[in-house]
Each structure stands twice: as C-alpha cells, then as structure tokens.
Amino acid sequence: MFAAMSALVALTLSACGSDNVPGATTAAGAADPAACAGKNSLTAEGSTAQQNAIAEFNRVWRQVCPNKNLSYNPTGSGAGRDQFVSNQVDIAGSDSPLSGAQVAAAAQRCGGNPAWNLPLVFGPVALVYNLEGVDDLVLTPELLARIFSGRITTWNDPAIAAVNPGTELPDIKITPIYRSDSSGTTDNFQKYLSAAAPQAWTRGDGSEFQGGAGEGAPKSAGVVQAVQSTAGAIGYVEKGFADQGGVPYARIDSGAGPVALTDESVGNAIDQAAFAGEGNDLVLDLNSLYATKEHGTYPLVLATYEIVCSAGYDPDTAAAVKSFLTVAANQGQANLSAAGYVPLPDRFKERLLKSIDAIA
C-alpha cells in the first residue's frame, strides 16, 4: 500500500549495492564508491502518481549508498516540468513527457543538451466510484467518454445498464471527479479516451481536464477524498491511491469482455507499449496500448517518467542522478507491486539502463 502522503516527501534513501548492479558492491559487501559516486543530496519534483514509488526507490538507495538523499516534492507533473526547466530541481517526475516549447527550454537548462524522458514507473489508473450497493461495475471506453463529457448524467442510464446486466443501478446523478491541478494523469486519461473511443471523445488531451463536466479536486489524494464524500461520484486515480482509500474501481470492457485491474492484466497491456524513437530519449507510444481490444488486457496504464539532462549537470550531480536511477531501475522494482505499481518489464529495463548509463 502507499505510504502516507505529505506536501513534501523528503526521503533519505541510498543506492548502489546489489548483485543486480554490476560493480555496486565490493567483495566484502561494502558499497562501491564508483557506483555510489556524486553528491549526497538530489532534488526532484512533480507527479503525485509516482511519489510512493520514489519513496520506495529512496529507501532502497539508502540501503546501498548510505547518506544519499533525494527530496521529492509531489506538486503535480506540470509543476515538476516547470521546476526542472527553470533549473530549480535536478529531476522532474512527470506522467507526460516534455513537449512543445518545453523541449527547447529544457535543452537550454541542460547547457544546450537535450533532456531525456526515462520511463521508470508504470502504474494502472483505477476508475474509482461511489455507488452504494454496487460492488461490481463494468464500463466501456465509450461510456467513460460520454460520462466525463457530461452526456450521460445518471447511473441508471440504459447504456450503462446494458453492460451491467443483473446489477441494480441507482437513479442518482453521476458526478465526474477530475484533477483540478495540471496533471499527467489527466493527460494520459484523456489520451486513453481519444485512442479507445475516438468517436465519443473529441475534447482532446493535455494536462488540464477538457471534458467540461463534473467537479475538480487537487492531486491524487484529493480525487479519492472527493469520490469518497460524493454519492454517485466517479474519478480516475492511480491504483495505489484507490487501494489506500479503500474505494472500489470498475472493470473495463474494451470489446473482448470485462477486465479487472490486476497485475496480470496490466502486465499484458505494458507488453503492447512501444518506444516512439530509437535513441536514449525513451518517450513511449501508448496509442496501441490504449486502443487494444485484446482479451485479458487492462489498457488504462500510466507510464511515469523521470526527466533528466542527458548532459550539462555538474559532475557530482550527474554521478548522483545516475546512481539513484540505476538502483531505482534494479533493486527498487522489487516491492513496487505491493504499492500499486507494476515492475518494469525486462525489455524496458534493459533499454532504460542503457540510457541511464549514457548520462554525461
């Protein structure tokens, strides 16, 4: 389960030293100075979706490299990217990669070198709801698009009843709950709707909610709290936050039958994701994943990036960034499932480690 959420997650964790990281330990078991090189303190800011994964990565980092510390401020993906571009933090955590003008601005911040988007955390997005007496709810991409754009407004609408035979749906108002802050989760949710229900969702995507219906709530914890306190509410939030709040979440029927959110069904989806390019900037093309109709696949998955300079850090910062990310990609994945995330598939890990190693 996720750890308690705070306005500032300042966590001291250490990095380098398991058999999974070549050279991370000496024969005597002590930390290898080369693998734990660099300054002791790093700063990062951004995605609330990944804050508890970062907490786990920090815990492991400290185990391997004593005295290392990463202070992470979970202010949302948009704020994290802004802080990185303005050179206020070493790393940005973001549910969406840099785009548009931020690419050029980040390159300027990195001394004329490109910033890289490195996918380090995968987490399913749960469709949490508050319907008394309804323990099992099935929704389709088209229904979600119509609900979050305000075109279906009551839970006993015939279109919802048609995919929930035998379920007594209450005649109450649907209240969509969306992120009121700039959010990569919102961006990914809207990209999912655009790919999976292109005829029903024509509002576009982006870090700001475009649906025009419902009520906003700040950050992931705020969405859970709003759903809990509002009869008839439905919202989108990372699975770990849903589990921590004890709220139920819907199954998704993409055309091959309802699929529950499980490690297996999410893993099936991640295997369908592809990289958008061939270099060390590992932006993912998630359209094929979002639009999948494969049996047993839960398609609403969030890929969370660490945004870093490919070069341009001072040497101590570069070494510490590489140390933290290497441990996060290796030993740090071991306990992510219990926190609501999905460990990195091997093919992603292999390519990710090559990019981390290439940071200059």
Secondary structure per residue as TSV (DSSP state, phi and psi in degrees):
chain	resnum	aa	ss	phi	psi
A	1	M	-	360.0	159.0
A	2	F	-	-72.4	151.0
A	3	A	-	-74.8	167.5
A	4	A	-	-63.1	146.8
A	5	M	-	-97.5	138.1
A	6	S	-	-133.3	165.5
A	7	A	S	-64.1	-34.7
A	8	L	-	-131.9	121.5
A	9	V	E	-97.8	98.9
A	10	A	E	-106.5	106.9
A	11	L	E	-124.8	134.9
A	12	T	-	-103.4	113.2
A	13	L	-	-142.5	157.6
A	14	S	-	-126.0	162.8
A	15	A	-	-119.2	-84.1
A	16	C	-	-97.1	101.9
A	17	G	-	175.8	53.1
A	18	S	S	-129.5	169.8
A	19	D	T	-62.5	-17.0
A	20	N	T	-77.9	-12.3
A	21	V	S	-115.5	103.6
A	22	P	T	-53.9	130.0
A	23	G	T	79.0	5.9
A	24	A	S	-73.6	-26.2
A	25	T	B	-131.6	155.7
A	26	T	-	-85.2	175.4
A	27	A	T	-60.6	-30.5
A	28	A	T	-81.1	-6.0
A	29	G	S	95.5	-3.2
A	30	A	-	-76.6	157.5
A	31	A	B	-64.2	135.7
A	32	D	-	-75.0	120.9
A	33	P	T	-56.1	-32.9
A	34	A	T	-67.1	-39.5
A	35	A	T	-76.0	-22.8
A	36	C	T	-111.3	28.9
A	37	A	-	-73.0	170.6
A	38	G	S	95.7	179.8
A	39	K	-	-69.2	161.4
A	40	N	S	-83.1	-22.1
A	41	S	E	-120.6	128.7
A	42	L	E	-120.0	156.7
A	43	T	E	-122.8	144.7
A	44	A	E	-149.2	157.5
A	45	E	E	-154.3	150.6
A	46	G	E	143.5	-130.2
A	47	S	-	-47.6	126.8
A	48	T	S	-73.7	-23.7
A	49	A	T	-63.2	-31.8
A	50	Q	T	-102.1	0.8
A	51	Q	H	-59.8	-35.8
A	52	N	H	-79.3	-26.9
A	53	A	H	-67.4	-41.8
A	54	I	H	-60.2	-39.4
A	55	A	H	-58.9	-42.4
A	56	E	H	-67.2	-42.6
A	57	F	H	-60.2	-41.2
A	58	N	H	-65.4	-40.0
A	59	R	H	-58.3	-44.9
A	60	V	H	-69.9	-40.0
A	61	W	H	-57.4	-41.8
A	62	R	H	-68.4	-33.7
A	63	Q	H	-59.8	-36.4
A	64	V	H	-95.6	-33.9
A	65	C	S	-126.3	85.3
A	66	P	T	-53.5	146.1
A	67	N	T	81.1	-1.8
A	68	K	-	-80.5	148.4
A	69	N	E	-151.7	134.0
A	70	L	E	-120.9	122.0
A	71	S	E	-95.5	117.6
A	72	Y	E	-113.9	125.3
A	73	N	E	-106.6	107.8
A	74	P	-	-82.8	76.9
A	75	T	S	-99.4	-2.5
A	76	G	-	110.1	153.2
A	77	S	H	-61.0	-43.3
A	78	G	H	-61.1	-44.9
A	79	A	H	-64.7	-38.1
A	80	G	H	-62.9	-43.8
A	81	R	H	-64.0	-40.7
A	82	D	H	-62.2	-42.6
A	83	Q	H	-68.0	-35.9
A	84	F	H	-66.6	-47.2
A	85	V	H	-60.7	-35.7
A	86	S	T	-86.6	9.7
A	87	N	T	65.1	34.2
A	88	Q	S	-95.3	-19.2
A	89	V	-	-137.4	159.8
A	90	D	S	-78.5	-33.3
A	91	I	E	-137.4	141.3
A	92	A	E	-107.0	136.3
A	93	G	E	-99.6	125.6
A	94	S	E	-146.7	139.6
A	95	D	S	-83.2	-4.2
A	96	S	S	-135.8	144.9
A	97	P	-	-73.1	165.2
A	98	L	-	-59.0	144.9
A	99	S	-	-149.8	161.7
A	100	G	T	57.8	-132.9
A	101	A	H	-64.9	-23.6
A	102	Q	H	-67.2	-26.3
A	103	V	H	-62.9	-47.9
A	104	A	H	-68.0	-39.9
A	105	A	H	-65.5	-38.7
A	106	A	H	-66.4	-38.6
A	107	A	H	-62.1	-39.1
A	108	Q	H	-64.4	-41.9
A	109	R	H	-62.7	-30.4
A	110	C	T	-92.7	24.8
A	111	G	T	69.3	31.4
A	112	G	T	88.7	4.9
A	113	N	-	-104.5	147.7
A	114	P	-	-68.4	148.7
A	115	A	E	-86.2	148.5
A	116	W	E	-112.8	142.3
A	117	N	E	-100.8	111.9
A	118	L	E	-112.6	111.6
A	119	P	E	-72.5	111.0
A	120	L	E	-111.9	-23.6
A	121	V	E	-133.0	127.5
A	122	F	E	-110.6	130.5
A	123	G	E	-142.7	132.9
A	124	P	E	-71.6	146.8
A	125	V	E	-98.7	124.3
A	126	A	E	-94.2	143.2
A	127	L	E	-97.6	89.4
A	128	V	E	-82.6	147.5
A	129	Y	E	-147.7	164.3
A	130	N	-	-131.0	91.6
A	131	L	-	-133.0	106.1
A	132	E	T	-59.3	129.0
A	133	G	T	85.2	-3.4
A	134	V	-	-109.9	102.9
A	135	D	-	-94.8	-15.1
A	136	D	-	-136.8	112.4
A	137	L	-	-122.8	133.1
A	138	V	E	-114.0	134.5
A	139	L	E	-134.1	152.2
A	140	T	-	-106.5	163.9
A	141	P	H	-56.9	-38.8
A	142	E	H	-64.9	-41.5
A	143	L	H	-63.6	-42.7
A	144	L	H	-60.6	-43.2
A	145	A	H	-61.5	-41.3
A	146	R	H	-74.1	-33.2
A	147	I	H	-67.9	-48.4
A	148	F	H	-79.4	-5.7
A	149	S	T	-106.5	6.5
A	150	G	T	81.0	16.3
A	151	R	S	-94.8	-15.0
A	152	I	-	-118.0	124.5
A	153	T	-	-121.3	-10.0
A	154	T	B	-130.2	149.6
A	155	W	T	-72.1	-23.8
A	156	N	T	-93.0	21.2
A	157	D	-	-56.2	138.6
A	158	P	H	-55.8	-31.3
A	159	A	H	-67.9	-36.6
A	160	I	H	-74.3	-41.0
A	161	A	H	-61.0	-31.9
A	162	A	H	-64.6	-30.0
A	163	V	T	-100.3	5.2
A	164	N	S	-130.1	56.2
A	165	P	T	-61.2	136.4
A	166	G	T	85.6	-5.7
A	167	T	-	-99.3	129.3
A	168	E	-	-84.7	103.7
A	169	L	-	-91.2	132.6
A	170	P	-	-74.5	152.0
A	171	D	-	-88.4	70.6
A	172	I	-	-131.1	160.4
A	173	K	B	-66.5	139.6
A	174	I	-	-86.5	128.6
A	175	T	E	-116.7	98.9
A	176	P	E	-66.0	136.0
A	177	I	E	-113.3	123.5
A	178	Y	E	-124.2	164.6
A	179	R	E	-72.2	125.7
A	180	S	S	-84.0	-19.2
A	181	D	S	-94.0	164.4
A	182	S	-	-62.8	121.8
A	183	S	-	-140.6	128.6
A	184	G	H	-68.0	-27.8
A	185	T	H	-63.5	-42.5
A	186	T	H	-60.6	-44.9
A	187	D	H	-58.3	-47.8
A	188	N	H	-67.6	-38.2
A	189	F	H	-61.9	-43.9
A	190	Q	H	-71.0	-33.2
A	191	K	H	-66.2	-37.3
A	192	Y	H	-61.0	-47.2
A	193	L	H	-62.8	-39.6
A	194	S	H	-63.7	-37.8
A	195	A	H	-81.2	-39.3
A	196	A	H	-88.6	-25.0
A	197	A	-	-139.5	62.3
A	198	P	T	-63.0	-27.9
A	199	Q	T	-77.2	-30.7
A	200	A	T	-91.8	-27.7
A	201	W	-	-113.2	106.6
A	202	T	-	-119.3	17.6
A	203	R	S	-86.2	-10.2
A	204	G	-	86.0	-168.3
A	205	D	-	-129.9	-155.4
A	206	G	S	116.1	167.6
A	207	S	S	-75.7	-11.9
A	208	E	S	-104.4	138.6
A	209	F	-	-66.2	131.6
A	210	Q	-	-109.5	0.6
A	211	G	S	-70.0	-28.2
A	212	G	-	76.1	15.7
A	213	A	-	-139.3	151.3
A	214	G	S	94.8	-160.0
A	215	E	E	-129.9	142.5
A	216	G	E	-91.6	152.0
A	217	A	E	-143.2	142.4
A	218	P	S	-80.8	135.2
A	219	K	H	61.9	171.1
A	220	S	H	-64.2	-43.1
A	221	A	H	-62.6	-35.9
A	222	G	H	-65.5	-37.0
A	223	V	H	-62.9	-45.8
A	224	V	H	-60.7	-45.7
A	225	Q	H	-62.8	-40.4
A	226	A	H	-65.6	-40.7
A	227	V	H	-65.0	-43.4
A	228	Q	H	-59.7	-34.6
A	229	S	H	-95.8	1.0
A	230	T	S	-125.7	108.8
A	231	A	T	-61.9	131.8
A	232	G	T	87.3	5.5
A	233	A	E	-80.4	153.7
A	234	I	E	-143.0	139.9
A	235	G	E	-147.8	171.0
A	236	Y	E	-116.4	130.3
A	237	V	E	-158.3	155.9
A	238	E	E	-62.3	144.4
A	239	K	H	-54.6	-41.0
A	240	G	H	-60.0	-40.0
A	241	F	H	-68.9	-36.6
A	242	A	H	-63.8	-44.2
A	243	D	H	-64.9	-40.9
A	244	Q	H	-63.2	-36.7
A	245	G	H	-82.3	-10.1
A	246	G	T	68.8	29.6
A	247	V	-	-100.3	144.1
A	248	P	-	-74.4	159.7
A	249	Y	B	-136.9	153.3
A	250	A	-	-79.8	158.2
A	251	R	E	-87.6	153.5
A	252	I	E	-112.6	130.8
A	253	D	E	-110.0	105.1
A	254	S	S	-91.4	1.8
A	255	G	S	130.4	-10.9
A	256	A	S	-119.6	23.6
A	257	G	S	104.5	155.8
A	258	P	E	-62.8	139.2
A	259	V	E	-125.7	124.7
A	260	A	-	-80.2	155.0
A	261	L	-	-80.5	107.4
A	262	T	-	-137.1	166.4
A	263	D	H	-57.9	-39.7
A	264	E	H	-67.2	-46.4
A	265	S	H	-68.8	-32.2
A	266	V	H	-73.4	-39.5
A	267	G	H	-60.5	-37.1
A	268	N	H	-61.2	-36.3
A	269	A	H	-71.4	-44.9
A	270	I	H	-59.6	-35.4
A	271	D	T	-62.5	-17.6
A	272	Q	T	-94.4	-5.7
A	273	A	-	-74.6	150.6
A	274	A	E	-131.4	152.6
A	275	F	E	-78.5	143.4
A	276	A	S	-79.1	-22.7
A	277	G	-	-138.2	-173.7
A	278	E	S	-109.1	-10.5
A	279	G	S	-88.4	-154.6
A	280	N	S	-90.1	-6.3
A	281	D	-	-86.2	106.2
A	282	L	-	-98.1	51.6
A	283	V	-	-66.0	137.5
A	284	L	E	-98.4	145.4
A	285	D	E	-99.5	102.9
A	286	L	-	-97.0	1.7
A	287	N	H	-59.2	-43.6
A	288	S	H	-65.4	-34.0
A	289	L	H	-67.4	-48.7
A	290	Y	H	-62.6	-34.7
A	291	A	T	-90.9	3.9
A	292	T	-	-63.5	147.3
A	293	K	-	-120.7	17.4
A	294	E	-	-65.8	139.5
A	295	H	T	-62.3	138.6
A	296	G	T	75.0	17.2
A	297	T	-	-115.7	124.9
A	298	Y	-	-96.5	110.8
A	299	P	-	-88.2	-12.9
A	300	L	-	-88.6	83.8
A	301	V	E	-121.6	137.9
A	302	L	E	-103.0	126.3
A	303	A	E	-101.2	121.4
A	304	T	E	-106.6	129.9
A	305	Y	E	-100.7	151.8
A	306	E	E	-103.0	123.6
A	307	I	E	-99.1	121.8
A	308	V	E	-135.9	163.0
A	309	C	E	-78.0	134.0
A	310	S	S	-68.7	-29.6
A	311	A	S	-162.0	165.2
A	312	G	-	112.3	-13.7
A	313	Y	S	-68.8	160.0
A	314	D	-	-70.3	157.5
A	315	P	H	-56.0	-40.0
A	316	D	H	-66.5	-37.6
A	317	T	H	-70.2	-43.8
A	318	A	H	-58.6	-44.0
A	319	A	H	-64.6	-40.5
A	320	A	H	-68.8	-40.3
A	321	V	H	-60.0	-45.7
A	322	K	H	-63.2	-40.1
A	323	S	H	-62.1	-50.3
A	324	F	H	-60.2	-48.1
A	325	L	H	-66.8	-36.0
A	326	T	H	-63.3	-45.0
A	327	V	H	-67.8	-39.8
A	328	A	H	-59.7	-40.2
A	329	A	H	-76.0	-19.9
A	330	N	T	-104.8	-93.2
A	331	Q	G	-62.0	-29.1
A	332	G	G	-66.4	-15.3
A	333	Q	G	-81.7	-14.1
A	334	A	T	-61.6	-37.8
A	335	N	T	-110.8	18.4
A	336	L	-	-70.6	-32.1
A	337	S	G	-59.4	-41.1
A	338	A	G	-64.9	-21.3
A	339	A	G	-95.7	5.6
A	340	G	T	94.9	8.0
A	341	Y	-	-105.4	174.5
A	342	V	B	-119.2	124.3
A	343	P	-	-58.2	152.5
A	344	L	-	-62.1	130.2
A	345	P	-	-61.3	151.5
A	346	D	H	-57.3	-40.2
A	347	R	H	-67.5	-31.9
A	348	F	H	-71.4	-43.6
A	349	K	H	-60.5	-42.7
A	350	E	H	-60.4	-46.8
A	351	R	H	-72.1	-36.0
A	352	L	H	-61.0	-44.3
A	353	L	H	-64.0	-33.2
A	354	K	H	-64.9	-40.6
A	355	S	H	-66.8	-42.8
A	356	I	H	-60.4	-43.5
A	357	D	H	-65.0	-24.8
A	358	A	T	-84.3	-6.4
A	359	I	-	-62.9	128.8
A	360	A	-	-105.8	360.0
